[in-house]
Amino acid sequence: TMRRISIVSMLLLLTAALNAQNFASTVPANRNVILEEFTGSYCQYCPEGHKLAKELAAAHPDNIFVVNLHAGTYATSEFETTDGNAINSGFVVSSFPSGLVNRMTEKSISRGEWGASIQQQMSQAAECNIAGQVAIDKETRKATVTVEVYYTANSSSETNYLNVVMLQDNIDSYQAGASANPSQIVNGQYRHMHVFRDAVTPSWGEAISPTTAETLITKTFTYDIPQNIGFDVKLENIEFLAFVTEKYQGIATRPILNANKLHTIFVTSDEIHPSILSLGMSAGITCSNDKVINVAVNNSGLNELTSLKFEVSVDNGEAETKTWEGSIPSYSTLGIELELNVPEGIHDVNVK
């Protein structure tokens, strides 16, 4: 696989190195937020909710995750799901659009209250951190979902519940009131985003314990991605969220203690299959032409990778071979640093 970046000697691009082991941080942090929006294709005012939710999430893309739940009076059968209907029934949903912010309330709240509620949640210390990876085999559509939950403080409940859900973007279909959100209109149809499609765990999560500080819980799920759930499930348009709920309150588990989007990689049944996910320059001020190029390499094969050879060229000039040795476990991603001399000015760097 070849990737190319254009760099300026003094322009510093930061690329995060990804490590597939120990996903969840052990450093205490504030809560991320799940905004579950109750919506439907026949809901006239729902596009206004979609637009607001998008704006709120865009302000903190790594911390706010939107889930559009099509259920109830205004939903069409193509969008409805068994788990989505169960979640809708677990709360008092009196209007559309309305939503839940980290399931802090039994009753959904109006869109005018979302912003303040999100800020309140993001200012709260989280009892746990959560992170993980989804490895998808494109040929078999089998997903291996690995989630880590690390408790930085004691939960007030001895048993919490780990939830993993699948969302889908770019579903083009009908939507009442679409003109209120014109950026989502594509070729005369409304482009539905982050639509709830299925739960990998039970609807209300899988019980996890102990929930005491310094406890690490690792769960692995095998999930067969359906070909169709009302609409074709296109692998390039799906994403997975994981979140921890505190306890059962009625038929629902709530509130949400923390949440995160899971990193997705595509894997193969090949024994050896490395690929380059991204390139970037290392951060840090340097007045030298000697640069460090960060290469995020994904091991999509069955065997551990212990060595790689890279061909690196500047402006399509003569390629320089660089050798790396180390360890990238199967279905994992690692950031590798390559040293390179780049002349002053703007240049294309090719890595193969």
N, C-alpha and C positions, 0 to 999 in steps of 0.2 A: 504494500500500500504506500502511495506517495502523498505527502501533504506539502503545502507551500505557504509561507507567510511573507509579507512584505514588511521590512523593518527599517526604521531610521536609527542610526547609531545612538542617538540620545533619547529616543522614544522607548520607554520601558513598558512592556506588556507583562502583566502578571497572570500566570497560569497555575492553578492549584494542582498540586500533585495528588493523585488519587491512590489510596491504599485500600485494598479489599479486606484487610484484616483489622479487627477491632474497629468497626464502623462507628460505634457510638462513642462520643467524647466522654471523658471522665470529669471534665471541668463543669462546675455548676453554671447554668444558663437560665435565661428567662424563657417563658413559654412561646412556642410557635402557635399558630392559630389555624383551626379548620373552620371555615365559613360554609355551612351547609345551607344552600338556598333551595327552598321549596318552590318549584316552578312547574310550568306546563306549556305545551305548544299552543293551547287555546287561551292562555292568560294574556290579556291585552296589555297589562302594565309590567309584565315580567321582563321584557327587554330593558326597561329602565333599571331593574334590579341587576340584570346581567352587566350592564354598562358600569354601574356603581361598583359592583363586586370586582370587576376587572381593574378599575382605577385604584381601589383599595389595595388589591394584591400587587399591582405594579409598583406601589410605593415601597413594598418590602417583599420582593419576589422569593426570597429564600426563607421567609418566615410566615407568610400567609398563603394558605392553599384553599381554593374554592372548589366545592363539590355541588354540582347542580343535580338535585333530586327531582326527577319527574314522577310525580305521584299525586293522587287526589283528583279533584273535580276536573281540572283543566289538562290533565295528562292524556296523551294518546298511547295506545297499546304498544307501539313500536319502541317507545322510550321507557315504558314501565318495566320494572323488574321485581322479582319476588322479595329480594332483600331491601330494595328501595321502598317498596310498599310497607314492609315491616318497620323500617325506620320512621317512615312518615306516620305510621299508626302509633308509634311509641311516644309521640309528642303531641301537644295541643297545637295544631296548625289551623289558625282561624282565618288566615288570609293568604293571598298569593299576589306578588311575591312576598315572602317573609323568610326569616332565616334563624339559624342557631349559631352562636359564636362560642366555640369550644363546649357546646352543650351545657352552658352554665345555667340555663333556664329550662323549665318544663314546657313552657309555651314559647313558640317562635316569636321573634321580635321583628318590628317593621324595619324597612331598609334605612329609615332615617336614624335608627339607633345603632346600626352596625359599626360605624366608624368609632364612636366613643367606646363601645364594648370591646372592639379589637384592641384599641390603645390600652385599655385597662388590663386586658389579658396579657399583652406583650410586656407589661411592666411587672408582672408577677413572676417570682422565682419558680422554676419547674422542679418537681420532685425527681424527674427522670429525664434522661436524654434518650433519643431513639434515632436509629439510622439503619441502613441496610442496602441490599442489592437484589435485583431481579435479573437472573440469567435466562434469556429466552433462546430456545433452539427454533430457528425459523422454519426448519423442515417439519418438525413434529408439533410445533406450537406448544411445546411443554415449557413451563416456566418454573424455575427453582428460585423460591423467594426466601432470602435469609434476612432476618431482622434481629438486631441487638437492642436491648433495653438496659441502660445502666442507671441505677438509682443513685443520685447525688444527695438525696435526703430521704427520710422515712415517709412513706405514703400513710395517709390516715386510715387506709383500709388494708387489711392483711392480704387481700386478694384483689388484683387489678385485672383488666381485660385488654388484651392485645387485639387490635383490629387492623386488617389489611384489606383495602378496597382497590378496585380497578376502575379507572376513568378513561373516557375516550374523547379526543378532540376532533374537530373538523367533520362533524356530521351535518350535512346539508339537507335541510328539510323545511317544512312550513313552520312559521311562528307568527301568531297574531301580534299586532303592534310593532312589527319589525322596524318600522321607520324611525322609532325612538332610539334605535341603536344601529345607525346606518353602516358603521364600519364592519358589521357582521353580515351584511348582505352581499352575497357572492353569486353572480349569474342569476339574479332573481330569486335566490333562495337564502334562507337564514342559516348561517354557520353556527351550529351549537358547539360549545366548548365545555371542557371538563365535566362531561356528563357521567353520572354514576351508571356503571354497567354491571358490576357484580362485586360480591364480597368473597375474598379468598378464605377468610375465617368465617365462623358463624356470624349471623347478622349483628349480634351484640358483642362479638369478640370472643377470644379464647382466654380462659382463666390463666393468670400467671402469678407466681409467688416464689420465694418471699419478696416482699416489697420494701425491704429495709436498705438503708444507705450502704453503698459500696457493693451492692449485689448486681451481678451481670447476668442477664437472662438472654439466651440465644435460641431462637426458634427458626426452623426451616420448614417450608411448605412446598409441596409440589402441586402445581395448578395447570390444568389443561385449558388453554385459552380457546374459547368457543370460536367457530367460524362466523357465527351470526348471533347477535342478540338484538332482534328487531331490525338492526342494520348490520352490514358486514363489519366485522371487527378487524380493522387494518392494524397490523402490528406496529407500523410506524406512527400511529396516532394514539397509542395507549400509554398510560402511566399508572404507577401504583403509589398509593399513600399508606403510611402506617401511623397509627395513633393508639395511645393508651388511655382507656377510660377508667374511672376510679372504682365505681361499684354499681350494682343494680339499684335503681330508684324507680319503683314500679316495674314496667316491662323493659325499660330502657337502661343502658349503662351510661352513666354520666357522672361528673363532667369529664371533658378531655383534659388530661394532665400535660400531655405534650404530643407533638406530631411532626412528621417529616415526609418529604418525598423520597422515594427509594431510587437509588441509582440503577439505571437499566443498561444492560449490555446484551449483545446478541452473540450467541455461541454456536459452535458447530460440533459435529461428531468426528472431525479431523483430529488426528493426534497432535499435529503441530499447526497452529493457525494464529500468528500474531498480526495485529493491525494497529495503525496509528490513529488515535482518536482526535488529538489536537496538538498544536504547536504554539509556543509562546516564548518570549524572552524572559529571563529571570529578572525579578525586581532588584533594584539596587543601583546606586549611582556609580557610573564607571566612565572614565575619560579615555579608556584604552579601546582599541579595536577588537580585543579579545572578549567575545561574548559567550554567554551560556544560554543554549537553547533548551527549553524544557519540552520533552516529548512524552506525551501520555500514551503508553502502549497497553493495549488490551490483549490478554491471552484468551482467545476464544476457543482454544483447543483442549484436548483431554489431558495432555502432558504438561508438567511444569516446564517453563522456559528458564534455562540457566545461562544462555548466551544469545546475543543478537549481533548482527552486523548491519550498520547503517551506511548508506551512501548519501553524503551531504554535498550540495553544490550551491554556489552563489551566482545568481544571474545566469543560470544554465551553463556555467563554466565547467571545468574538469571536476569530476566528483572525487571527494575525499572519503576514504573508508574509515569508519570508526567502529570499534568493537566494545561491546558492553558485556559484563558477566555479573550474575547475581541470581535472583529468584523471583519469578512471577508465577504464582500458583495458577492452576487451571481456573478459568472463568474469573480472573482477577485483573485489575488495572494498576499500573505502577507509573509514576513519574520518573523519567530518566533524563539526566543532564548531559548534554553534549557540548563540549567546548569548541568554539569556532572563531576564526579570525575574519571579521567583516569590515571592509573598508568604510571610511566615512561616507555618509550620504544615505540615500534610499536604495534598498536592494531587495531582490527576491531571494529567499533561502528555500531550497528544496531538500526535503528529507525523504529518503526511500528506505 
